[in-house]
Amino acid sequence: MVLNGDVITNMDIKQMYKKKNAIALIELKTKYGTVSIHEDRITEFREKKSVPDVWMNAGIYHLDRSIVEKLPTNGAIEKTVFLKYAKEGKLHGVKFRDSFWFSIDSHKDLEDCSETLQLQKI
């Protein structure tokens, strides 16, 4: 199992053990509120919402030992081995809906994550 160091989640990754060379996928959520508009009139305000059937890499991987020798010494696995494996049909996705998932890319992200965890009491 490999987990990116900037991810905070409550995903039950045991589901991933069923497949080798699997990537955890989380349904994309907008980072901002959205609106619906008809012609020039706003008809609805929505807070951060899921984008149905748009999946993103959650940075959690269950990899077969044989992939280790193929890992690049430099560069991202997503741009090297994963591209090759995807083209060859050797890469699997495991979908997680409604899991808490946060990528910490800045100090603000850390503050937002802490606030969310406190509000949701996770």
C-alpha positions as CSV (number, residue, x, y, z in Angstrom):
1,M,0.0,0.0,0.0
2,V,1.2,3.5,-0.9
3,L,-0.3,6.7,0.4
4,N,0.7,10.1,-0.7
5,G,2.0,12.0,2.3
6,D,-0.3,15.0,1.8
7,V,-3.6,13.1,2.1
8,I,-5.9,13.0,5.1
9,T,-8.8,10.6,4.8
10,N,-11.1,8.1,6.5
11,M,-11.4,5.9,3.5
12,D,-11.7,2.2,4.3
13,I,-8.7,1.0,2.1
14,K,-9.3,-2.7,2.9
15,Q,-11.5,-2.7,-0.2
16,M,-8.3,-2.2,-2.3
17,Y,-6.8,-5.5,-1.2
18,K,-9.1,-7.3,-3.7
19,K,-7.2,-5.8,-6.7
20,K,-3.5,-5.5,-7.5
21,N,-2.3,-2.3,-9.1
22,A,-5.3,-0.4,-7.9
23,I,-5.8,3.3,-7.5
24,A,-8.3,4.7,-4.9
25,L,-10.7,7.1,-6.7
26,I,-12.8,9.7,-5.0
27,E,-15.7,11.5,-6.6
28,L,-14.6,15.0,-7.5
29,K,-16.1,17.8,-5.4
30,T,-16.0,21.4,-6.4
31,K,-13.9,23.5,-4.1
32,Y,-16.3,26.3,-4.4
33,G,-20.1,26.8,-4.3
34,T,-21.8,26.6,-7.7
35,V,-24.9,28.2,-9.2
36,S,-27.5,27.1,-11.8
37,I,-28.4,29.8,-14.3
38,H,-31.1,30.0,-16.9
39,E,-30.5,32.7,-19.4
40,D,-29.3,35.5,-17.1
41,R,-31.1,34.5,-13.9
42,I,-29.6,32.5,-11.2
43,T,-32.0,29.8,-10.2
44,E,-30.1,27.9,-7.5
45,F,-27.1,28.2,-5.2
46,R,-25.3,25.0,-4.1
47,E,-22.4,24.6,-1.7
48,K,-19.4,22.5,-2.6
49,K,-21.0,19.6,-4.4
50,S,-20.0,16.3,-6.0
51,V,-19.5,16.2,-9.7
52,P,-21.3,12.9,-10.6
53,D,-19.1,10.3,-12.4
54,V,-16.0,12.5,-12.4
55,W,-13.3,10.6,-10.5
56,M,-10.0,11.8,-9.3
57,N,-6.9,10.0,-8.1
58,A,-7.0,10.0,-4.3
59,G,-3.2,9.3,-4.0
60,I,-3.7,5.8,-2.4
61,Y,-2.4,2.8,-4.3
62,H,-2.3,-1.0,-3.8
63,L,0.6,-2.1,-5.9
64,D,1.8,-5.6,-6.9
65,R,5.4,-6.2,-5.8
66,S,6.5,-6.6,-9.5
67,I,5.7,-2.9,-10.1
68,V,8.6,-1.9,-7.8
69,E,11.3,-2.6,-10.3
70,K,9.4,-0.5,-12.9
71,L,9.1,2.6,-10.7
72,P,11.0,5.7,-12.0
73,T,14.0,7.0,-10.1
74,N,12.8,10.5,-10.9
75,G,9.4,11.8,-11.7
76,A,5.9,10.9,-10.8
77,I,4.5,7.4,-11.0
78,E,1.3,8.8,-12.3
79,K,3.1,10.2,-15.4
80,T,5.2,7.2,-16.1
81,V,4.3,3.7,-14.9
82,F,0.6,4.4,-14.4
83,L,0.2,5.7,-18.0
84,K,1.8,2.6,-19.4
85,Y,-0.2,0.3,-17.2
86,A,-3.5,2.1,-18.0
87,K,-2.8,1.7,-21.8
88,E,-2.1,-2.0,-21.2
89,G,-5.3,-2.5,-19.1
90,K,-3.2,-3.4,-16.0
91,L,-4.5,-0.6,-13.8
92,H,-7.6,-0.8,-11.7
93,G,-9.7,1.8,-9.9
94,V,-11.6,1.4,-6.6
95,K,-14.3,4.0,-6.2
96,F,-15.0,5.6,-2.8
97,R,-18.1,7.8,-2.4
98,D,-18.8,10.0,0.5
99,S,-15.5,9.4,2.2
100,F,-13.6,12.2,3.9
101,W,-10.6,13.1,1.8
102,F,-8.4,16.1,1.8
103,S,-5.2,17.0,0.1
104,I,-3.0,19.3,2.0
105,D,-1.1,21.5,-0.5
106,S,-0.9,24.7,1.5
107,H,-1.2,26.2,5.0
108,K,-4.8,27.2,4.1
109,D,-5.6,23.6,3.1
110,L,-4.4,22.5,6.5
111,E,-6.6,25.1,8.2
112,D,-9.6,24.2,6.1
113,C,-9.1,20.5,6.8
114,S,-8.8,21.1,10.6
115,E,-12.0,23.2,10.5
116,T,-13.9,20.5,8.5
117,L,-12.7,17.8,10.9
118,Q,-13.9,19.7,13.9
119,L,-17.3,20.6,12.3
120,Q,-17.9,17.0,11.1
121,K,-16.4,15.5,14.3
122,I,-14.5,12.9,12.3
